[in-house]
Amino acid sequence: QVQLVESGGGLVQAGGSLRLSCAASGSIFSPNAMGWDRQAPGKQRELVAAMTSGGTTNYADSVKGRFTISRDNAKNTVYLQMNSLNPEDTAVYYCNTRGITPWGQAYNYWGQGTQVTVSS
């Protein structure tokens, strides 16, 4: 199984920046995808950004041009650089990894979540 350890959340003023990090350990198979979901108060969880081990990226429309996802495959670590933050970005951000085992079983794992709060 996989464990994900997140860091980098906190309180920031509107217009500021934060960088989230997530380190994965355990039974990690390639190819795979790693990324970030978020859940704001009273709202459903949504995809923020994801990146495959091959380098393909996917972003929510609301964060395009402001957030950048990157990963270090050698360290099994994914990052989310968040710029021009606004109060609508306030949410718990969850790191995620998914893939398929060599024996054909799909898997999904999430971290514990890290709180991002943007004040106006």
Secondary structure as the mmCIF struct_conf table of DSSP 4:
data_model
#
loop_
_struct_conf.conf_type_id
_struct_conf.id
_struct_conf.beg_label_comp_id
_struct_conf.beg_label_asym_id
_struct_conf.beg_label_seq_id
_struct_conf.end_label_comp_id
_struct_conf.end_label_asym_id
_struct_conf.end_label_seq_id
STRN STRN1 VAL A 2 SER A 7
STRN STRN2 GLY A 10 GLN A 13
TURN_TY1_P TURN_TY1_P1 ALA A 14 GLY A 15
STRN STRN3 LEU A 18 GLY A 26
BEND BEND1 SER A 27 SER A 27
BEND BEND2 SER A 30 PRO A 31
STRN STRN4 ASN A 32 GLN A 39
TURN_TY1_P TURN_TY1_P2 PRO A 41 GLY A 42
BEND BEND3 LYS A 43 LYS A 43
STRN STRN5 GLU A 46 THR A 52
TURN_TY1_P TURN_TY1_P3 SER A 53 GLY A 54
BEND BEND4 GLY A 55 GLY A 55
STRN STRN6 THR A 57 TYR A 59
HELX_RH_3T_P HELX_RH_3T_P1 ASP A 61 VAL A 63
TURN_TY1_P TURN_TY1_P4 LYS A 64 ARG A 66
STRN STRN7 PHE A 67 ASP A 72
HELX_RH_3T_P HELX_RH_3T_P2 ASN A 73 LYS A 75
TURN_TY1_P TURN_TY1_P5 ASN A 76 ASN A 76
STRN STRN8 THR A 77 MET A 82
BEND BEND5 SER A 84 SER A 84
HELX_RH_3T_P HELX_RH_3T_P3 PRO A 87 ASP A 89
STRN STRN9 ALA A 91 ILE A 100
TURN_TY1_P TURN_TY1_P6 PRO A 102 TRP A 103
BEND BEND6 GLY A 104 GLY A 104
STRN STRN10 ALA A 106 TRP A 110
STRN STRN11 THR A 114 SER A 119
#
